[in-house]
């Protein structure tokens, strides 16, 4: 709008002023940047019942969305290959996530608890044997947060925690995008300021290359001198 009025004012002389300049533009709120520290994680897990603790650990170790966790079936779990296949309801895409040791232990514990599980069964169930619905999870998670003292935190932030920790340990953006199931790389870029280790690794490689080149030059000079 501002650009159109500027053309009309400066280029074509159709108007005498630009009314769009008088309109204040509403700033977009910054992306939420909240993740769980390791100390907060310890407190939250300590305040959670076992069934919720398993879900929280799985979320923070895989980056799965809440709905993806609650709808995960045993047929999509491969204990031997240490991976799960996620069918994203939000994107409709399928992605395979390699499991960390902690996530694998959660699934093994679920398998022991659910003796004789069939492939169509849900992985995460309420202790009473019923499906964990969103309302039950939300209520239990809220109670655990209050008991733990962890503030300003949402369940979806567990997913952000997974991506943030990956970025902080130097995992490249492309890998994070694939693990998170982001359809757009722009979404992954919200974690760009956490890629310090990746940037540092690049500088270290540059330094290493320079030193190797200098050592090679010195070696060549020594050989020529002899």
CORVEN-V160585 format. One record per backbone hydrogen bond with DSSP energy under -1.0 kcal/mol. CO is the residue of the C=O (numbers start at 0). NH is the residue of the N-H. E is the energy in kcal/mol with one decimal. If there is no record, write none. Layout:
co & nh & e
CO & NH & E
CO & NH & E
//
This chain:
co & nh & e
0 & 4 & -2.1
1 & 5 & -2.1
2 & 6 & -2.0
3 & 7 & -2.1
4 & 8 & -2.1
5 & 9 & -3.1
6 & 10 & -1.3
6 & 11 & -2.1
7 & 13 & -2.6
17 & 20 & -1.4
18 & 21 & -1.4
19 & 22 & -1.1
36 & 40 & -2.5
37 & 41 & -1.9
38 & 42 & -1.9
39 & 43 & -2.8
40 & 44 & -2.7
41 & 45 & -1.8
42 & 46 & -1.1
44 & 47 & -1.1
48 & 52 & -2.7
49 & 53 & -2.1
50 & 54 & -1.2
51 & 55 & -2.8
52 & 56 & -2.6
53 & 57 & -2.2
54 & 58 & -2.4
55 & 59 & -2.5
56 & 60 & -1.5
57 & 61 & -1.1
58 & 62 & -2.5
64 & 68 & -2.0
65 & 69 & -2.4
66 & 70 & -1.4
68 & 71 & -1.2
71 & 122 & -2.7
72 & 75 & -1.6
73 & 76 & -1.8
75 & 84 & -2.5
77 & 82 & -1.9
81 & 98 & -3.0
82 & 77 & -2.7
83 & 96 & -2.9
85 & 94 & -2.3
87 & 91 & -2.5
92 & 87 & -2.6
94 & 85 & -3.3
96 & 83 & -1.9
99 & 103 & -2.4
100 & 104 & -2.1
101 & 105 & -1.8
102 & 106 & -1.9
103 & 107 & -2.4
104 & 108 & -2.3
105 & 109 & -2.3
106 & 110 & -2.4
107 & 111 & -2.1
108 & 112 & -2.2
109 & 113 & -2.6
112 & 114 & -1.1
113 & 116 & -1.2
117 & 120 & -2.1
118 & 74 & -2.2
120 & 73 & -2.2
125 & 128 & -2.9
129 & 125 & -3.0
132 & 136 & -2.3
133 & 137 & -2.8
134 & 138 & -2.3
135 & 139 & -2.4
136 & 140 & -2.6
137 & 141 & -2.1
138 & 142 & -2.1
139 & 143 & -2.1
140 & 144 & -2.2
141 & 145 & -2.1
142 & 146 & -2.3
143 & 147 & -2.1
144 & 148 & -1.7
153 & 156 & -1.1
154 & 157 & -2.0
155 & 159 & -1.2
156 & 160 & -2.1
157 & 161 & -1.8
158 & 162 & -1.8
159 & 163 & -2.8
160 & 164 & -2.5
161 & 165 & -1.8
162 & 166 & -2.4
163 & 167 & -2.6
164 & 168 & -1.3
165 & 170 & -2.4
166 & 169 & -1.5
171 & 175 & -1.8
172 & 176 & -2.6
173 & 177 & -2.0
174 & 178 & -2.5
175 & 179 & -2.5
176 & 180 & -1.3
176 & 181 & -1.9
184 & 188 & -1.5
186 & 189 & -1.1
187 & 190 & -2.0
188 & 191 & -2.1
190 & 193 & -2.0
191 & 194 & -1.9
194 & 198 & -2.1
195 & 199 & -2.9
196 & 200 & -2.3
197 & 201 & -1.6
198 & 202 & -1.9
199 & 203 & -2.6
200 & 204 & -2.1
201 & 205 & -1.8
202 & 206 & -2.6
203 & 207 & -2.5
204 & 208 & -2.4
205 & 209 & -2.3
206 & 210 & -2.4
207 & 211 & -2.3
208 & 212 & -2.1
209 & 213 & -2.5
210 & 214 & -2.6
211 & 215 & -1.9
212 & 216 & -2.1
213 & 217 & -2.4
214 & 218 & -2.3
215 & 219 & -2.3
216 & 220 & -2.4
217 & 221 & -2.2
218 & 222 & -2.1
219 & 223 & -2.3
220 & 224 & -2.1
221 & 225 & -1.4
//
